[in-house]
């Protein structure tokens, strides 16, 4: 009989060695160091969120005049933390996210692709629910190919954002 360990970690069985994973499982336990860092960040949460919002405003001010680039929104009654600054590029530019990422990388700018729909991931190919989701999640499939997460680290400056925005504008042929 394989009993799940009391820690709640699925995949570890007492019949085997401790921390020996007999199957795929999940472990949601963080280390003491991670917990301490998390608590320290929570003490500064308002300051950190405000900094992210300022960085977003730099991008917004610089890109708002570019028709065909859509940035994150903040619906009424919500407060967006702008963890990432995501730009969705209109199909009219004829560029996929991979193209944009490569083109701005050539200008020394690192960025990240907007997330792929979970149901498009190979790990879920065999699931009927993923196959069904591919047909239902039309917005995520429409947006994902054209989304780029722009640099937005806590130490980014207005000057760096200006450089990134100038590069993005050149890539899409606006400047």
C-alpha positions as CSV (number, residue, x, y, z in Angstrom):
1,X,0.0,0.0,0.0
2,X,1.3,3.4,-0.9
3,X,0.3,6.1,1.6
4,X,0.6,9.8,0.8
5,X,3.0,11.5,3.2
6,X,1.4,13.7,5.9
7,X,3.1,16.7,4.3
8,X,0.4,16.5,1.6
9,X,3.0,16.1,-1.2
10,X,1.4,13.9,-3.8
11,X,3.9,11.5,-5.5
12,X,6.0,10.7,-2.4
13,X,5.2,7.4,-0.8
14,X,6.3,6.0,2.5
15,X,7.0,2.6,1.0
16,X,9.9,4.2,-0.9
17,X,12.7,6.4,0.2
18,X,11.8,9.8,1.7
19,X,11.6,12.5,-1.0
20,X,11.7,9.8,-3.7
21,X,9.0,10.6,-6.2
22,X,7.2,7.6,-7.6
23,X,4.9,9.7,-9.8
24,X,4.3,13.3,-10.9
25,X,3.1,15.3,-8.0
26,X,2.9,18.8,-6.5
27,X,4.7,20.4,-3.6
28,X,3.5,23.7,-2.4
29,X,5.9,24.2,0.4
30,X,8.2,27.2,0.4
31,X,11.5,27.4,2.2
32,X,11.9,29.6,5.3
33,X,14.1,32.0,3.3
34,X,11.3,32.3,0.6
35,X,8.8,32.9,3.4
36,X,10.9,35.6,5.0
37,X,11.5,37.4,1.7
38,X,7.8,37.2,0.9
39,X,6.9,38.7,4.3
40,X,9.4,41.5,3.8
41,X,7.9,42.3,0.4
42,X,4.4,42.4,1.9
43,X,5.5,45.0,4.4
44,X,6.3,47.2,1.3
45,X,3.4,46.1,-0.9
46,X,1.9,49.6,-1.5
47,X,5.3,51.0,-2.4
48,X,6.1,48.1,-4.8
49,X,2.7,48.3,-6.5
50,X,3.0,52.1,-6.9
51,X,6.4,51.6,-8.5
52,X,5.0,49.1,-11.0
53,X,2.1,51.5,-11.7
54,X,4.6,54.3,-12.4
55,X,6.5,52.1,-14.8
56,X,3.3,51.3,-16.6
57,X,2.5,55.0,-16.9
58,X,5.8,55.6,-18.6
59,X,4.8,53.1,-21.2
60,X,1.3,54.4,-21.5
61,X,2.5,57.9,-22.0
62,X,4.9,56.8,-24.7
63,X,2.8,54.4,-26.6
64,X,-0.8,55.7,-26.2
65,X,-0.6,57.5,-29.6
66,X,0.4,54.4,-31.5
67,X,-2.7,53.0,-33.1
68,X,-2.6,49.2,-33.1
69,X,-0.7,48.7,-29.8
70,X,-2.9,47.9,-26.8
71,X,-1.6,48.0,-23.3
72,X,-3.1,46.4,-20.1
73,X,-6.3,47.8,-19.0
74,X,-7.7,48.8,-15.6
75,X,-11.5,48.3,-15.6
76,X,-13.6,50.5,-13.3
77,X,-13.6,49.3,-9.7
78,X,-10.2,47.5,-10.0
79,X,-6.6,48.4,-9.3
80,X,-4.1,46.8,-11.7
81,X,-0.7,46.0,-10.1
82,X,0.9,45.9,-13.6
83,X,3.1,43.0,-12.6
84,X,4.0,42.8,-16.3
85,X,3.5,45.5,-19.0
86,X,1.9,43.6,-21.8
87,X,1.5,45.1,-25.3
88,X,-0.8,43.4,-27.8
89,X,0.2,44.3,-31.4
90,X,-2.5,44.5,-34.0
91,X,-2.6,42.0,-36.8
92,X,-2.1,45.0,-39.3
93,X,1.6,45.1,-38.3
94,X,2.1,41.6,-39.8
95,X,4.3,40.5,-36.9
96,X,3.9,37.7,-34.4
97,X,5.2,38.0,-30.9
98,X,8.3,36.0,-31.7
99,X,9.1,38.4,-34.5
100,X,8.8,41.4,-32.3
101,X,10.8,39.8,-29.5
102,X,13.6,39.0,-31.9
103,X,13.6,42.4,-33.5
104,X,13.8,44.3,-30.2
105,X,16.4,41.8,-28.9
106,X,18.6,43.0,-31.8
107,X,18.5,46.4,-30.2
108,X,19.6,45.0,-26.8
109,X,16.1,44.7,-25.3
110,X,14.9,41.6,-23.5
111,X,11.2,40.8,-23.4
112,X,9.0,37.8,-22.8
113,X,6.2,36.3,-24.9
114,X,2.6,36.8,-23.7
115,X,1.4,33.5,-22.2
116,X,0.3,30.7,-24.5
117,X,-3.2,29.3,-23.8
118,X,-2.8,26.4,-21.4
119,X,-4.9,24.2,-23.6
120,X,-2.3,24.7,-26.4
121,X,0.5,23.3,-24.3
122,X,1.8,19.8,-25.3
123,X,1.5,18.6,-21.7
124,X,-2.3,18.8,-22.1
125,X,-2.7,17.3,-25.6
126,X,-4.3,14.1,-24.3
127,X,-6.9,15.8,-22.2
128,X,-10.4,16.0,-23.5
129,X,-11.0,19.2,-21.5
130,X,-8.0,20.8,-23.3
131,X,-9.4,19.9,-26.7
132,X,-12.7,21.4,-25.8
133,X,-11.1,24.5,-24.4
134,X,-9.3,25.1,-27.7
135,X,-12.7,25.7,-29.3
136,X,-14.1,27.8,-26.4
137,X,-11.1,30.1,-25.6
138,X,-11.2,32.1,-28.8
139,X,-10.0,35.3,-27.2
140,X,-6.9,33.8,-25.7
141,X,-6.0,32.1,-29.0
142,X,-6.6,35.4,-30.8
143,X,-4.5,37.5,-28.5
144,X,-1.6,35.2,-27.6
145,X,0.2,35.3,-30.9
146,X,0.5,39.1,-30.8
147,X,1.4,39.8,-27.1
148,X,4.7,40.8,-25.8
149,X,5.6,41.5,-22.1
150,X,7.9,44.5,-22.2
151,X,10.8,45.1,-19.7
152,X,9.4,46.3,-16.4
153,X,11.8,45.4,-13.6
154,X,11.6,47.5,-10.5
155,X,14.9,49.3,-11.4
156,X,13.8,50.4,-14.9
157,X,13.9,54.2,-15.5
158,X,11.9,56.5,-17.7
159,X,14.9,56.8,-20.0
160,X,15.0,53.0,-20.5
161,X,11.3,52.9,-21.2
162,X,11.7,55.6,-23.8
163,X,14.4,53.6,-25.4
164,X,12.2,50.5,-25.4
165,X,9.3,52.4,-26.8
166,X,11.4,54.0,-29.6
167,X,12.6,50.5,-30.6
168,X,9.0,49.1,-30.5
169,X,7.8,52.0,-32.7
170,X,10.5,51.4,-35.2
171,X,9.8,47.7,-35.3
172,X,6.1,48.4,-36.2
173,X,7.0,51.1,-38.6
174,X,5.5,54.1,-36.7
175,X,8.7,56.0,-36.2
